Amino acid sequence: MQKTNEVQRLSKRVAELKPSGIRKFFDIVATMKDVISLGIGEPDFTTPKPILDAGIRSLQNGETHYTSNYGKLELRQGVADNLQKLYNVKYEPDEVLATVGVSEALYLTFMAILEPGDEVIIPTPCFVAYQAEVILAGGVVVEIPARLENEFTIDPDDIRKAITPRTKAIFIGYPSNPTGAVAPREVMIEIGKIAEQYNLIVVSDEIYDRLVYDFDHVCFPALDEGLRERTILLGGFSKAYAMTGWRIGYACAPKDILQGMLRVHQYTIMSAPTTAQDAAIEALKSGEPHVQEMRTEYDRRRRLLVTGLNRLGLSTFEPRGAFYTFPNIRASGMDEETFAETLLKEESVAVVPGSAFGPGGEGFVRACYATEYSKIEEALHRMERFMSRHG
Ligand SMILES: Cc1ncc(COP(=O)(O)O)c(C=O)c1O
């Protein structure tokens, strides 16, 4: 009998997907004691009480059924009103789809818009799921660099150089995971011009839009009506409202594209979790003071970590959004994998090697400050000891 192996049993698309460099690393962390983790990118806060209570009430009221495939109208209207209020961009409720986080929205996006072989331009380093979702949908990833000398934003000329007749979309994700970079308005406007010139779709992951520090978030589809018509905006509740475990987010897009995404969603998910939808409705109603409070605390931790890392000789670009720092670790004489592994082994501090986020991450690690202030202080003490041995 023929021997079965993974490549025969799994599709080529799936077999060739790389395991996430983050998960691999945290499997090791899970086996260790007293680790201070600056690793996983999720809020350490529990979901604010009014939102929690809304979820509990929803269950107790017997809201235990499917909703419309789109998601509850109240949620979609709430998302649309919120975007109008924050960025003055207008979406109708049937241009909003409630999803199982931005994660699902990414899957729907590429399933809906890509033919096999269509190319998507993605600046790297970036969130680990972007390339995988393009590949799963049969697309081709074209990576361009988001360089430190451009404060980890995109050089529009790099986009122009990457365009071919097969280019279907440009992907942007600001504020950025893993660098904390934000996109200045001028850069966004240039990207918009290119998208118009080459008739491209823009996919904008704005999940960290509410976590910006001394910076006004630029919502891409709000730049002008023409751009709104070619943009798929992805957003969510995970980060700003500390709701990662609820699995709720949304996609906003012109009707024709949203209908396509809805078709994929209805056959794969049916409807986003009902409890989470009710909690998200409450988040939009009463979550704002909590968002502000958490953001103020992240900002305090951000300043502690950036100053501390720079003091240790780990040169760190000032992040203006999300909750990540991206220090250059070359002063340690190690590459990023060795640095992360040795730091974990010797001092029980977990960071993620920058190369887990794609090309351009070499020589950097990601250190997340969604961790208590006192733990960041202790992590910095341990790193100081580490650098005095290795710096
Ligand atoms: C940039 C970015 N996009 C999307 C996601 C996924 O978010 P969600 O919890 O909404 O699926 C994350 C999570 O880390 C992220 O960092």
PDBQT file of the ligand as one rigid body, heavy atoms in Angstrom, charges set to zero:
ROOT
HETATM    1  C1  LIG A 401      -3.224  43.740  13.163  1.00  0.00    +0.000 C 
HETATM    2  C2  LIG A 401      -4.192  42.716  13.634  1.00  0.00    +0.000 A 
HETATM    3  N1  LIG A 401      -5.253  42.436  12.874  1.00  0.00    +0.000 NA
HETATM    4  C3  LIG A 401      -6.143  41.506  13.256  1.00  0.00    +0.000 A 
HETATM    5  C4  LIG A 401      -5.994  40.798  14.429  1.00  0.00    +0.000 A 
HETATM    6  C5  LIG A 401      -7.036  39.764  14.795  1.00  0.00    +0.000 C 
HETATM    7  O1  LIG A 401      -7.980  40.329  15.618  1.00  0.00    +0.000 OA
HETATM    8  P1  LIG A 401      -9.363  39.652  16.008  1.00  0.00    +0.000 P 
HETATM    9  O2  LIG A 401      -9.268  39.309  17.455  1.00  0.00    +0.000 OA
HETATM   10  O3  LIG A 401     -10.392  40.721  15.740  1.00  0.00    +0.000 OA
HETATM   11  O4  LIG A 401      -9.563  38.466  15.143  1.00  0.00    +0.000 OA
HETATM   12  C6  LIG A 401      -4.906  41.054  15.254  1.00  0.00    +0.000 A 
HETATM   13  C7  LIG A 401      -4.684  40.288  16.493  1.00  0.00    +0.000 C 
HETATM   14  O5  LIG A 401      -3.614  40.254  17.058  1.00  0.00    +0.000 OA
HETATM   15  C8  LIG A 401      -3.972  42.043  14.832  1.00  0.00    +0.000 A 
HETATM   16  O6  LIG A 401      -2.891  42.340  15.576  1.00  0.00    +0.000 OA
ENDROOT
TORSDOF 0
